[in-house]
Each structure stands twice: as structure tokens, then as C-alpha cells.
């Protein structure tokens, strides 16, 4: 048996297809992985204004989580788009954002000047955790 390959279809367990696109989500349920995120969000705003001036942090986090996961269907992809010949696969962190099991967020002020007041800098530490140890996920998490 090949490690990381489904017996029935002989395709790597990480590959997911949506329309003409092939995605490779590292964290996915077939290899029994979940993710924990520690996020530092730096923004060019005075301290304490993350909720009152720039929209609430919940919406910002939901947008970030959506960006870290693969699309679920064609409606989430640009209409009429197809991958270029040199784009055989698109690597993403998550198959689905429900695989995030822990989130810690710290906000602080971005001190360097920015042109756009909505610009933010994110530092994200990702830890993958194994939910059930198998030969397929050996070494992919703690």
C-alpha cells in the first residue's frame, strides 16, 4: 500500500477538485488533522479601535478563515476562470474552516506608515494536530 494514497482510487488523499481546479489542503479529515491558529493582527489604528472603527474582529477573522480554506463549490470561484497550464495545483491550508479547533488572536498597532488605512499585517502560527494516529499522518502533527 502506498502511504497517503486511497486504495480505491489510487489518488493522493490530499487532492480535491472543484471544477477545473485541483486543490491540495494540508489539513483535511481524511488524514485526521486539525489546525490551531495563533494570530497577531497589526493595524494602523489607535489602540482599542479594532471594534469601533474598522468593523468587528469576528468579521475580520471569518474573512481570514475563508481565505485559508479551499473553495467548496464553483460559486466560490471566479466565473469562467480556469487554471493556467503552469498551475496544476493550488496549495491551501484547510479543506474546511471547521477544522480549526483553536484560535488565539492578539491585536497591536502597525507602526510603519501605510497608504491604505485598512491595511493590516498578519503573523499566523499554525500548529497541526493529529486526531487519530495513522501511517498517513505520521510526522504531520503532534
Secondary structure, DSSP 8 states (H G I E B T S, - for coil): --TTB-TTT--BTTEEEETTEEEEEEE-GGGTEEEEEEEEEEESS-TT-TTTTS--HHHHHHHHHHHHB--SSGGGS-TT----TT-S-EEEEES-GGGEEEEEEEEEE--S--SSTT-EEEEEEEEEEESS--GGGTTS--
